[in-house]
Amino acid sequence: MPTKTPAKGKEPLVQDALLTSGGSNSFTPIPEPHKKRIVKPAQNQKSPFLGCSKKETASKFANEVYERLCSYGGETKDDINKSKIIDDGKYFIYVRDLADSVRPGAWLSNSTCEMAIRVLAPELAKQKKHVMPLILATKLRKATCINDRVVTKAFKMNSENRLDHKEQVMFPVLQDLTPDIKQHTGHYYLIVLNLKAERFEVMDSLRAKGNRVLVKDYRLIIGSIKYLWAKNYSESTINIENWVTEHIDTPRQKTTCNCGFFMLKAIELWNGRKMTAAINPSDMPDIRKQSTLKWLECVDNKIEWQELLF
């Protein structure tokens, strides 16, 4: 939904989004809260996010890099905005695009998110986790996905792509919450095919279990996943056809712009049973800074980004 433009260095709060109009609508719209009787969950139903105490804080260098990067983008006219700042040989991103995605109050663009996923992928592979490209979920919503080149490559079983040998297959999702109007209002969430637990999992930093818009969307995507698995992994001992979907209770975003970072941290920290570190909404400024530095320092980045920024 439309929100007012946040003050410099501030992130738009949920209450601001609910009470204002006008400005950019690139943020996650907040559903009207529904009052429910508070019921404490049984021990085996408590969120796996509880009890995490390990936290990330941005280093001095991360702060310096972040401040320098955020001095570009937006309405600035500097030619550096048109320079590539991350390039792994197959995918690249410009200074303006990155700055406009990571600055306080900014919504993570799909191109920046796609790049972030590429950075995470090698480390996740060591943990027997496979993360799909962001574009895949969009394609899985369409009946024609079975003939799509990207989808075919993602699911085709061969010696280099054995999804059934993984413990988790992760599907980052960007859902358009206003499909009937031209201006895109998107929200990120995560679908996990947990092969070890034999179930699908949904993690959403905004919407609760049973949200109709969420349920309709993930059922459509999961239906395509099951079809493509049956088509490509018929010889595998793993049959996912009757696996149920579990909604994992996650920390809630307190601003309208952080869903992308919540999703990326869930991809990084979820081990199929619990989180390996905390995700606290109050830590989001540090998460933005640390993530920015991590992406820039990726071993596959061919750009001398420090010379570019400093």
Phi and psi restraints in degrees (value plus and minus 20) as a CYANA .aco file:
   2 PRO   PHI     -81.9   -41.9
   2 PRO   PSI     122.4   162.4
   3 THR   PHI    -154.2  -114.2
   3 THR   PSI     140.0   180.0
   4 LYS   PHI     -96.1   -56.1
   4 LYS   PSI     134.2   174.2
   5 THR   PHI     -88.9   -48.9
   5 THR   PSI     107.6   147.6
   6 PRO   PHI     -88.2   -48.2
   6 PRO   PSI     132.5   172.5
   7 ALA   PHI     -86.3   -46.3
   7 ALA   PSI     135.5   175.5
   8 LYS   PHI     -76.9   -36.9
   8 LYS   PSI     109.9   149.9
   9 GLY   PHI      62.2   102.2
   9 GLY   PSI     -18.3    21.7
  10 LYS   PHI    -135.3   -95.3
  10 LYS   PSI     135.2   175.2
  11 GLU   PHI    -131.0   -91.0
  11 GLU   PSI     120.2   160.2
  12 PRO   PHI     -85.4   -45.4
  12 PRO   PSI     103.7   143.7
  13 LEU   PHI    -100.4   -60.4
  13 LEU   PSI     140.0   180.0
  14 VAL   PHI     -77.3   -37.3
  14 VAL   PSI     -63.7   -23.7
  15 GLN   PHI     -85.0   -45.0
  15 GLN   PSI     -52.1   -12.1
  16 ASP   PHI     -85.0   -45.0
  16 ASP   PSI     -61.1   -21.1
  17 ALA   PHI     -85.3   -45.3
  17 ALA   PSI     -51.3   -11.3
  18 LEU   PHI     -99.7   -59.7
  18 LEU   PSI     -45.2    -5.2
  19 LEU   PHI    -126.1   -86.1
  19 LEU   PSI     -26.0    14.0
  20 THR   PHI    -141.4  -101.4
  20 THR   PSI     147.0   187.0
  21 SER   PHI    -163.9  -123.9
  21 SER   PSI     144.1   184.1
  22 GLY   PHI      69.3   109.3
  22 GLY   PSI     138.5   178.5
  23 GLY   PHI      73.2   113.2
  23 GLY   PSI    -177.9  -137.9
  24 SER   PHI     -95.1   -55.1
  24 SER   PSI     126.8   166.8
  25 ASN   PHI    -139.1   -99.1
  25 ASN   PSI      11.2    51.2
  26 SER   PHI    -106.1   -66.1
  26 SER   PSI      -7.6    32.4
  27 PHE   PHI    -124.9   -84.9
  27 PHE   PSI     143.7   183.7
  28 THR   PHI     -88.5   -48.5
  28 THR   PSI     103.5   143.5
  29 PRO   PHI     -92.1   -52.1
  29 PRO   PSI     120.6   160.6
  30 ILE   PHI    -115.6   -75.6
  30 ILE   PSI     102.3   142.3
  31 PRO   PHI     -87.2   -47.2
  31 PRO   PSI     131.2   171.2
  32 GLU   PHI     -82.2   -42.2
  32 GLU   PSI     105.5   145.5
  33 PRO   PHI     -84.5   -44.5
  33 PRO   PSI     123.8   163.8
  34 HIS   PHI    -137.4   -97.4
  34 HIS   PSI     100.3   140.3
  35 LYS   PHI     -93.7   -53.7
  35 LYS   PSI     109.4   149.4
  36 LYS   PHI    -149.4  -109.4
  36 LYS   PSI     135.5   175.5
  37 ARG   PHI     -87.3   -47.3
  37 ARG   PSI     111.5   151.5
  38 ILE   PHI     -95.6   -55.6
  38 ILE   PSI     101.3   141.3
  39 VAL   PHI    -145.5  -105.5
  39 VAL   PSI     102.0   142.0
  40 LYS   PHI     -92.2   -52.2
  40 LYS   PSI     109.5   149.5
  41 PRO   PHI     -92.1   -52.1
  41 PRO   PSI     133.8   173.8
  42 ALA   PHI     -85.4   -45.4
  42 ALA   PSI     142.5   182.5
  43 GLN   PHI     -75.6   -35.6
  43 GLN   PSI     -60.8   -20.8
  44 ASN   PHI     -99.4   -59.4
  44 ASN   PSI     -19.8    20.2
  45 GLN   PHI    -133.7   -93.7
  45 GLN   PSI     -17.4    22.6
  46 LYS   PHI     -92.0   -52.0
  46 LYS   PSI     129.9   169.9
  47 SER   PHI     -79.3   -39.3
  47 SER   PSI     114.5   154.5
  48 PRO   PHI     -90.9   -50.9
  48 PRO   PSI     -24.8    15.2
  49 PHE   PHI    -102.6   -62.6
  49 PHE   PSI     -37.6     2.4
  50 LEU   PHI     -91.2   -51.2
  50 LEU   PSI     126.7   166.7
  51 GLY   PHI      69.1   109.1
  51 GLY   PSI     -21.1    18.9
  52 CYS   PHI     -99.5   -59.5
  52 CYS   PSI     106.0   146.0
  53 SER   PHI    -137.2   -97.2
  53 SER   PSI     -40.8    -0.8
  54 LYS   PHI     -89.7   -49.7
  54 LYS   PSI     106.1   146.1
  55 LYS   PHI    -147.0  -107.0
  55 LYS   PSI     135.4   175.4
  56 GLU   PHI    -122.4   -82.4
  56 GLU   PSI     116.9   156.9
  57 THR   PHI    -147.7  -107.7
  57 THR   PSI     124.0   164.0
  58 ALA   PHI     -93.6   -53.6
  58 ALA   PSI     115.7   155.7
  59 SER   PHI     -94.7   -54.7
  59 SER   PSI     148.9   188.9
  60 LYS   PHI     -79.9   -39.9
  60 LYS   PSI     -62.2   -22.2
  61 PHE   PHI     -85.5   -45.5
  61 PHE   PSI     -60.9   -20.9
  62 ALA   PHI     -80.5   -40.5
  62 ALA   PSI     -59.4   -19.4
  63 ASN   PHI     -84.2   -44.2
  63 ASN   PSI     -61.7   -21.7
  64 GLU   PHI     -84.9   -44.9
  64 GLU   PSI     -64.4   -24.4
  65 VAL   PHI     -83.4   -43.4
  65 VAL   PSI     -64.1   -24.1
  66 TYR   PHI     -82.3   -42.3
  66 TYR   PSI     -66.8   -26.8
  67 GLU   PHI     -82.8   -42.8
  67 GLU   PSI     -59.7   -19.7
  68 ARG   PHI     -85.9   -45.9
  68 ARG   PSI     -65.9   -25.9
  69 LEU   PHI     -82.0   -42.0
  69 LEU   PSI     -62.8   -22.8
  70 CYS   PHI     -91.3   -51.3
  70 CYS   PSI     -27.5    12.5
  71 SER   PHI     -97.3   -57.3
  71 SER   PSI     -28.8    11.2
  72 TYR   PHI    -128.2   -88.2
  72 TYR   PSI    -193.3  -153.3
  73 GLY   PHI      54.2    94.2
  73 GLY   PSI    -186.9  -146.9
  74 GLY   PHI      39.5    79.5
  74 GLY   PSI    -150.0  -110.0
  75 GLU   PHI    -116.0   -76.0
  75 GLU   PSI     -13.8    26.2
  76 THR   PHI     -87.1   -47.1
  76 THR   PSI     129.2   169.2
  77 LYS   PHI    -123.2   -83.2
  77 LYS   PSI     -19.5    20.5
  78 ASP   PHI     -79.0   -39.0
  78 ASP   PSI     118.2   158.2
  79 ASP   PHI     -84.1   -44.1
  79 ASP   PSI     -41.2    -1.2
  80 ILE   PHI     -80.5   -40.5
  80 ILE   PSI     -44.2    -4.2
  81 ASN   PHI     -78.0   -38.0
  81 ASN   PSI     -46.9    -6.9
  82 LYS   PHI    -111.3   -71.3
  82 LYS   PSI     -17.7    22.3
  83 SER   PHI    -108.4   -68.4
  83 SER   PSI     124.6   164.6
  84 LYS   PHI     -90.6   -50.6
  84 LYS   PSI     118.5   158.5
  85 ILE   PHI    -138.5   -98.5
  85 ILE   PSI     -40.8    -0.8
  86 ILE   PHI    -155.6  -115.6
  86 ILE   PSI     110.5   150.5
  87 ASP   PHI    -173.0  -133.0
  87 ASP   PSI      93.7   133.7
  88 ASP   PHI    -120.0   -80.0
  88 ASP   PSI      -9.0    31.0
  89 GLY   PHI      78.5   118.5
  89 GLY   PSI     -43.1    -3.1
  90 LYS   PHI    -142.6  -102.6
  90 LYS   PSI     -41.8    -1.8
  91 TYR   PHI    -164.0  -124.0
  91 TYR   PSI     118.4   158.4
  92 PHE   PHI    -161.8  -121.8
  92 PHE   PSI     144.4   184.4
  93 ILE   PHI    -165.6  -125.6
  93 ILE   PSI     124.9   164.9
  94 TYR   PHI    -109.0   -69.0
  94 TYR   PSI     141.5   181.5
  95 VAL   PHI     -76.2   -36.2
  95 VAL   PSI     -67.6   -27.6
  96 ARG   PHI     -79.6   -39.6
  96 ARG   PSI     -64.8   -24.8
  97 ASP   PHI     -81.8   -41.8
  97 ASP   PSI     -63.8   -23.8
  98 LEU   PHI     -88.9   -48.9
  98 LEU   PSI     -65.4   -25.4
  99 ALA   PHI     -79.6   -39.6
  99 ALA   PSI     -61.1   -21.1
 100 ASP   PHI     -93.4   -53.4
 100 ASP   PSI     -32.1     7.9
 101 SER   PHI    -115.6   -75.6
 101 SER   PSI     -49.1    -9.1
 102 VAL   PHI    -124.3   -84.3
 102 VAL   PSI     -36.2     3.8
 103 ARG   PHI     -81.4   -41.4
 103 ARG   PSI     136.9   176.9
 104 PRO   PHI     -74.1   -34.1
 104 PRO   PSI     111.8   151.8
 105 GLY   PHI      62.4   102.4
 105 GLY   PSI     -17.8    22.2
 106 ALA   PHI    -109.9   -69.9
 106 ALA   PSI     128.0   168.0
 107 TRP   PHI    -112.1   -72.1
 107 TRP   PSI     113.4   153.4
 108 LEU   PHI     -87.3   -47.3
 108 LEU   PSI      98.2   138.2
 109 SER   PHI     -90.5   -50.5
 109 SER   PSI     136.9   176.9
 110 ASN   PHI     -85.1   -45.1
 110 ASN   PSI     -52.9   -12.9
 111 SER   PHI     -88.8   -48.8
 111 SER   PSI     -59.8   -19.8
 112 THR   PHI     -87.7   -47.7
 112 THR   PSI     -59.4   -19.4
 113 CYS   PHI     -83.1   -43.1
 113 CYS   PSI     -62.5   -22.5
 114 GLU   PHI     -80.8   -40.8
 114 GLU   PSI     -62.2   -22.2
 115 MET   PHI     -84.3   -44.3
 115 MET   PSI     -62.2   -22.2
 116 ALA   PHI     -81.1   -41.1
 116 ALA   PSI     -59.1   -19.1
 117 ILE   PHI     -83.8   -43.8
 117 ILE   PSI     -60.3   -20.3
 118 ARG   PHI     -82.9   -42.9
 118 ARG   PSI     -56.5   -16.5
 119 VAL   PHI     -87.5   -47.5
 119 VAL   PSI     -59.3   -19.3
 120 LEU   PHI     -92.6   -52.6
 120 LEU   PSI     -50.2   -10.2
 121 ALA   PHI     -72.7   -32.7
 121 ALA   PSI     -68.2   -28.2
 122 PRO   PHI     -80.9   -40.9
 122 PRO   PSI     -62.2   -22.2
 123 GLU   PHI     -88.2   -48.2
 123 GLU   PSI     -57.3   -17.3
 124 LEU   PHI     -84.8   -44.8
 124 LEU   PSI     -56.1   -16.1
 125 ALA   PHI     -80.4   -40.4
 125 ALA   PSI     -53.3   -13.3
 126 LYS   PHI     -86.7   -46.7
 126 LYS   PSI     -42.5    -2.5
 127 GLN   PHI    -117.6   -77.6
 127 GLN   PSI      -6.6    33.4
 128 LYS   PHI      41.5    81.5
 128 LYS   PSI      14.8    54.8
 129 LYS   PHI    -135.5   -95.5
 129 LYS   PSI     115.6   155.6
 130 HIS   PHI    -141.5  -101.5
 130 HIS   PSI     104.8   144.8
 131 VAL   PHI    -129.6   -89.6
 131 VAL   PSI     109.3   149.3
 132 MET   PHI    -101.3   -61.3
 132 MET   PSI     136.6   176.6
 133 PRO   PHI     -85.5   -45.5
 133 PRO   PSI     131.6   171.6
 134 LEU   PHI     -78.9   -38.9
 134 LEU   PSI     -57.4   -17.4
 135 ILE   PHI     -83.2   -43.2
 135 ILE   PSI     -42.2    -2.2
 136 LEU   PHI     -83.1   -43.1
 136 LEU   PSI     -64.7   -24.7
 137 ALA   PHI     -80.2   -40.2
 137 ALA   PSI     -57.3   -17.3
 138 THR   PHI     -82.0   -42.0
 138 THR   PSI     -60.9   -20.9
 139 LYS   PHI     -89.5   -49.5
 139 LYS   PSI     -53.0   -13.0
 140 LEU   PHI     -90.0   -50.0
 140 LEU   PSI     -32.8     7.2
 141 ARG   PHI     -97.3   -57.3
 141 ARG   PSI     -34.0     6.0
 142 LYS   PHI    -122.4   -82.4
 142 LYS   PSI     122.4   162.4
 143 ALA   PHI     -83.5   -43.5
 143 ALA   PSI     -45.4    -5.4
 144 THR   PHI     -99.4   -59.4
 144 THR   PSI     -19.3    20.7
 145 CYS   PHI     -80.8   -40.8
 145 CYS   PSI     -46.1    -6.1
 146 ILE   PHI     -85.8   -45.8
 146 ILE   PSI     -38.7     1.3
 147 ASN   PHI    -127.6   -87.6
 147 ASN   PSI     -15.3    24.7
 148 ASP   PHI     -98.8   -58.8
 148 ASP   PSI     117.5   157.5
 149 ARG   PHI     -83.2   -43.2
 149 ARG   PSI     -63.9   -23.9
 150 VAL   PHI     -85.3   -45.3
 150 VAL   PSI     -61.6   -21.6
 151 VAL   PHI     -86.6   -46.6
 151 VAL   PSI     -63.8   -23.8
 152 THR   PHI     -78.9   -38.9
 152 THR   PSI     -64.3   -24.3
 153 LYS   PHI     -84.4   -44.4
 153 LYS   PSI     -59.2   -19.2
 154 ALA   PHI     -86.4   -46.4
 154 ALA   PSI     -55.2   -15.2
 155 PHE   PHI    -123.6   -83.6
 155 PHE   PSI     -32.8     7.2
 156 LYS   PHI     -82.7   -42.7
 156 LYS   PSI     109.0   149.0
 157 MET   PHI    -107.2   -67.2
 157 MET   PSI     101.1   141.1
 158 ASN   PHI    -170.5  -130.5
 158 ASN   PSI    -198.2  -158.2
 159 SER   PHI     -81.7   -41.7
 159 SER   PSI     -45.9    -5.9
 160 GLU   PHI    -118.0   -78.0
 160 GLU   PSI     -25.1    14.9
 161 ASN   PHI    -160.9  -120.9
 161 ASN   PSI      61.3   101.3
 162 ARG   PHI    -131.5   -91.5
 162 ARG   PSI      68.1   108.1
 163 LEU   PHI     -82.1   -42.1
 163 LEU   PSI     -49.4    -9.4
 164 ASP   PHI     -93.8   -53.8
 164 ASP   PSI     -24.5    15.5
 165 HIS   PHI    -117.2   -77.2
 165 HIS   PSI     -20.6    19.4
 166 LYS   PHI    -111.7   -71.7
 166 LYS   PSI     143.0   183.0
 167 GLU   PHI    -112.4   -72.4
 167 GLU   PSI     -50.3   -10.3
 168 GLN   PHI    -161.6  -121.6
 168 GLN   PSI     118.5   158.5
 169 VAL   PHI    -139.8   -99.8
 169 VAL   PSI     100.6   140.6
 170 MET   PHI    -127.6   -87.6
 170 MET   PSI     116.9   156.9
 171 PHE   PHI    -141.8  -101.8
 171 PHE   PSI      75.8   115.8
 172 PRO   PHI     -85.2   -45.2
 172 PRO   PSI     119.9   159.9
 173 VAL   PHI    -148.1  -108.1
 173 VAL   PSI     113.6   153.6
 174 LEU   PHI    -135.9   -95.9
 174 LEU   PSI      92.0   132.0
 175 GLN   PHI    -124.2   -84.2
 175 GLN   PSI     109.5   149.5
 176 ASP   PHI    -101.4   -61.4
 176 ASP   PSI      93.2   133.2
 177 LEU   PHI    -107.4   -67.4
 177 LEU   PSI     -24.8    15.2
 178 THR   PHI    -151.8  -111.8
 178 THR   PSI      42.7    82.7
 179 PRO   PHI     -87.3   -47.3
 179 PRO   PSI     -37.0     3.0
 180 ASP   PHI    -108.3   -68.3
 180 ASP   PSI     -23.4    16.6
 181 ILE   PHI    -143.1  -103.1
 181 ILE   PSI     140.2   180.2
 182 LYS   PHI     -90.7   -50.7
 182 LYS   PSI     -53.1   -13.1
 183 GLN   PHI     -98.9   -58.9
 183 GLN   PSI      99.4   139.4
 184 HIS   PHI     -94.6   -54.6
 184 HIS   PSI     110.3   150.3
 185 THR   PHI    -142.3  -102.3
 185 THR   PSI      83.2   123.2
 186 GLY   PHI    -126.3   -86.3
 186 GLY   PSI     139.4   179.4
 187 HIS   PHI    -164.4  -124.4
 187 HIS   PSI     113.1   153.1
 188 TYR   PHI    -113.1   -73.1
 188 TYR   PSI     119.9   159.9
 189 TYR   PHI    -169.9  -129.9
 189 TYR   PSI     157.5   197.5
 190 LEU   PHI    -149.0  -109.0
 190 LEU   PSI     115.1   155.1
 191 ILE   PHI    -131.6   -91.6
 191 ILE   PSI     111.4   151.4
 192 VAL   PHI    -141.0  -101.0
 192 VAL   PSI     108.2   148.2
 193 LEU   PHI    -112.2   -72.2
 193 LEU   PSI      79.8   119.8
 194 ASN   PHI    -110.0   -70.0
 194 ASN   PSI      76.3   116.3
 195 LEU   PHI     -92.0   -52.0
 195 LEU   PSI     -46.7    -6.7
 196 LYS   PHI     -95.5   -55.5
 196 LYS   PSI     -60.5   -20.5
 197 ALA   PHI    -107.7   -67.7
 197 ALA   PSI     -27.9    12.1
 198 GLU   PHI      38.5    78.5
 198 GLU   PSI      36.4    76.4
 199 ARG   PHI    -182.6  -142.6
 199 ARG   PSI     145.7   185.7
 200 PHE   PHI    -116.9   -76.9
 200 PHE   PSI     129.4   169.4
 201 GLU   PHI    -151.1  -111.1
 201 GLU   PSI     123.1   163.1
 202 VAL   PHI    -142.7  -102.7
 202 VAL   PSI     109.8   149.8
 203 MET   PHI    -144.3  -104.3
 203 MET   PSI     103.1   143.1
 204 ASP   PHI    -157.6  -117.6
 204 ASP   PSI     104.6   144.6
 205 SER   PHI    -101.5   -61.5
 205 SER   PSI     -19.5    20.5
 206 LEU   PHI    -143.0  -103.0
 206 LEU   PSI     -68.0   -28.0
 207 ARG   PHI    -119.9   -79.9
 207 ARG   PSI     120.7   160.7
 208 ALA   PHI    -105.2   -65.2
 208 ALA   PSI     149.1   189.1
 209 LYS   PHI     -76.8   -36.8
 209 LYS   PSI     113.3   153.3
 210 GLY   PHI      74.2   114.2
 210 GLY   PSI     -25.1    14.9
 211 ASN   PHI     -78.0   -38.0
 211 ASN   PSI     103.2   143.2
 212 ARG   PHI     -84.0   -44.0
 212 ARG   PSI     -60.0   -20.0
 213 VAL   PHI     -86.8   -46.8
 213 VAL   PSI     -60.2   -20.2
 214 LEU   PHI     -86.3   -46.3
 214 LEU   PSI     -68.6   -28.6
 215 VAL   PHI     -79.8   -39.8
 215 VAL   PSI     -64.5   -24.5
 216 LYS   PHI     -80.4   -40.4
 216 LYS   PSI     -60.6   -20.6
 217 ASP   PHI     -90.7   -50.7
 217 ASP   PSI     -69.8   -29.8
 218 TYR   PHI     -90.5   -50.5
 218 TYR   PSI     -48.5    -8.5
 219 ARG   PHI     -84.6   -44.6
 219 ARG   PSI     -58.2   -18.2
 220 LEU   PHI     -84.3   -44.3
 220 LEU   PSI     -66.0   -26.0
 221 ILE   PHI     -87.9   -47.9
 221 ILE   PSI     -64.5   -24.5
 222 ILE   PHI     -84.6   -44.6
 222 ILE   PSI     -54.9   -14.9
 223 GLY   PHI     -79.1   -39.1
 223 GLY   PSI     -61.8   -21.8
 224 SER   PHI     -88.8   -48.8
 224 SER   PSI     -57.5   -17.5
 225 ILE   PHI     -81.6   -41.6
 225 ILE   PSI     -64.7   -24.7
 226 LYS   PHI     -83.7   -43.7
 226 LYS   PSI     -61.0   -21.0
 227 TYR   PHI     -83.4   -43.4
 227 TYR   PSI     -66.7   -26.7
 228 LEU   PHI     -89.4   -49.4
 228 LEU   PSI     -51.3   -11.3
 229 TRP   PHI     -86.6   -46.6
 229 TRP   PSI     -66.2   -26.2
 230 ALA   PHI     -81.2   -41.2
 230 ALA   PSI     -55.9   -15.9
 231 LYS   PHI     -91.7   -51.7
 231 LYS   PSI     -60.1   -20.1
 232 ASN   PHI    -120.5   -80.5
 232 ASN   PSI     -41.5    -1.5
 233 TYR   PHI    -140.9  -100.9
 233 TYR   PSI      15.3    55.3
 234 SER   PHI     -84.1   -44.1
 234 SER   PSI     -45.6    -5.6
 235 GLU   PHI    -109.0   -69.0
 235 GLU   PSI     -25.3    14.7
 236 SER   PHI     -98.0   -58.0
 236 SER   PSI     134.1   174.1
 237 THR   PHI     -98.3   -58.3
 237 THR   PSI     -29.1    10.9
 238 ILE   PHI    -116.9   -76.9
 238 ILE   PSI      99.9   139.9
 239 ASN   PHI    -136.9   -96.9
 239 ASN   PSI      95.2   135.2
 240 ILE   PHI    -118.3   -78.3
 240 ILE   PSI     -16.5    23.5
 241 GLU   PHI     -73.0   -33.0
 241 GLU   PSI     -60.8   -20.8
 242 ASN   PHI    -125.4   -85.4
 242 ASN   PSI      -4.4    35.6
 243 TRP   PHI     -92.6   -52.6
 243 TRP   PSI     119.1   159.1
 244 VAL   PHI    -105.7   -65.7
 244 VAL   PSI     148.8   188.8
 245 THR   PHI    -131.7   -91.7
 245 THR   PSI     106.9   146.9
 246 GLU   PHI    -129.3   -89.3
 246 GLU   PSI     109.1   149.1
 247 HIS   PHI    -107.9   -67.9
 247 HIS   PSI      95.0   135.0
 248 ILE   PHI    -106.1   -66.1
 248 ILE   PSI     103.6   143.6
 249 ASP   PHI     -93.2   -53.2
 249 ASP   PSI      96.7   136.7
 250 THR   PHI    -135.8   -95.8
 250 THR   PSI     144.6   184.6
 251 PRO   PHI     -78.4   -38.4
 251 PRO   PSI     126.8   166.8
 252 ARG   PHI    -116.7   -76.7
 252 ARG   PSI     117.2   157.2
 253 GLN   PHI     -90.1   -50.1
 253 GLN   PSI     121.7   161.7
 254 LYS   PHI    -125.9   -85.9
 254 LYS   PSI     -22.4    17.6
 255 THR   PHI    -144.1  -104.1
 255 THR   PSI     152.3   192.3
 256 THR   PHI    -110.2   -70.2
 256 THR   PSI     -18.0    22.0
 257 CYS   PHI    -142.1  -102.1
 257 CYS   PSI     -17.4    22.6
 258 ASN   PHI    -123.7   -83.7
 258 ASN   PSI     -14.0    26.0
 259 CYS   PHI     -79.0   -39.0
 259 CYS   PSI     -56.3   -16.3
 260 GLY   PHI     -84.3   -44.3
 260 GLY   PSI     -60.9   -20.9
 261 PHE   PHI     -92.0   -52.0
 261 PHE   PSI     -55.5   -15.5
 262 PHE   PHI     -80.7   -40.7
 262 PHE   PSI     -63.5   -23.5
 263 MET   PHI     -84.4   -44.4
 263 MET   PSI     -64.4   -24.4
 264 LEU   PHI     -83.2   -43.2
 264 LEU   PSI     -59.3   -19.3
 265 LYS   PHI     -89.0   -49.0
 265 LYS   PSI     -54.0   -14.0
 266 ALA   PHI     -84.8   -44.8
 266 ALA   PSI     -61.3   -21.3
 267 ILE   PHI     -78.6   -38.6
 267 ILE   PSI     -63.5   -23.5
 268 GLU   PHI     -92.8   -52.8
 268 GLU   PSI     -58.8   -18.8
 269 LEU   PHI    -124.4   -84.4
 269 LEU   PSI     -35.8     4.2
 270 TRP   PHI     -96.5   -56.5
 270 TRP   PSI     104.5   144.5
 271 ASN   PHI    -125.2   -85.2
 271 ASN   PSI      -8.4    31.6
 272 GLY   PHI      76.2   116.2
 272 GLY   PSI     -31.2     8.8
 273 ARG   PHI    -153.5  -113.5
 273 ARG   PSI     -57.6   -17.6
 274 LYS   PHI    -177.9  -137.9
 274 LYS   PSI     151.7   191.7
 275 MET   PHI    -102.5   -62.5
 275 MET   PSI     122.4   162.4
 276 THR   PHI    -111.6   -71.6
 276 THR   PSI     -23.6    16.4
 277 ALA   PHI    -179.0  -139.0
 277 ALA   PSI     146.6   186.6
 278 ALA   PHI     -99.4   -59.4
 278 ALA   PSI     128.1   168.1
 279 ILE   PHI    -143.2  -103.2
 279 ILE   PSI      84.4   124.4
 280 ASN   PHI    -134.1   -94.1
 280 ASN   PSI     110.5   150.5
 281 PRO   PHI     -71.6   -31.6
 281 PRO   PSI     -53.0   -13.0
 282 SER   PHI     -90.7   -50.7
 282 SER   PSI     -36.4     3.6
 283 ASP   PHI    -108.8   -68.8
 283 ASP   PSI     -20.3    19.7
 284 MET   PHI     -78.5   -38.5
 284 MET   PSI     -59.4   -19.4
 285 PRO   PHI     -77.2   -37.2
 285 PRO   PSI     -62.9   -22.9
 286 ASP   PHI     -88.1   -48.1
 286 ASP   PSI     -56.6   -16.6
 287 ILE   PHI     -83.9   -43.9
 287 ILE   PSI     -60.1   -20.1
 288 ARG   PHI     -81.6   -41.6
 288 ARG   PSI     -63.3   -23.3
 289 LYS   PHI     -88.5   -48.5
 289 LYS   PSI     -66.3   -26.3
 290 GLN   PHI     -85.7   -45.7
 290 GLN   PSI     -59.4   -19.4
 291 SER   PHI     -84.0   -44.0
 291 SER   PSI     -63.0   -23.0
 292 THR   PHI     -78.0   -38.0
 292 THR   PSI     -67.1   -27.1
 293 LEU   PHI     -85.5   -45.5
 293 LEU   PSI     -59.6   -19.6
 294 LYS   PHI     -81.9   -41.9
 294 LYS   PSI     -62.5   -22.5
 295 TRP   PHI     -85.8   -45.8
 295 TRP   PSI     -61.7   -21.7
 296 LEU   PHI     -86.5   -46.5
 296 LEU   PSI     -56.8   -16.8
 297 GLU   PHI    -105.8   -65.8
 297 GLU   PSI     -14.7    25.3
 298 CYS   PHI     -73.1   -33.1
 298 CYS   PSI     115.9   155.9
 299 VAL   PHI     -82.0   -42.0
 299 VAL   PSI     -44.3    -4.3
 300 ASP   PHI    -106.9   -66.9
 300 ASP   PSI     -25.0    15.0
 301 ASN   PHI     -92.6   -52.6
 301 ASN   PSI      99.9   139.9
 302 LYS   PHI    -110.2   -70.2
 302 LYS   PSI     -23.7    16.3
 303 ILE   PHI    -109.1   -69.1
 303 ILE   PSI     116.2   156.2
 304 GLU   PHI    -100.4   -60.4
 304 GLU   PSI      55.4    95.4
 305 TRP   PHI     -88.7   -48.7
 305 TRP   PSI     -49.4    -9.4
 306 GLN   PHI     -87.7   -47.7
 306 GLN   PSI     -58.4   -18.4
 307 GLU   PHI     -85.2   -45.2
 307 GLU   PSI     -54.0   -14.0
 308 LEU   PHI     -89.1   -49.1
 308 LEU   PSI     -62.9   -22.9
 309 LEU   PHI    -104.2   -64.2
 309 LEU   PSI     -53.8   -13.8
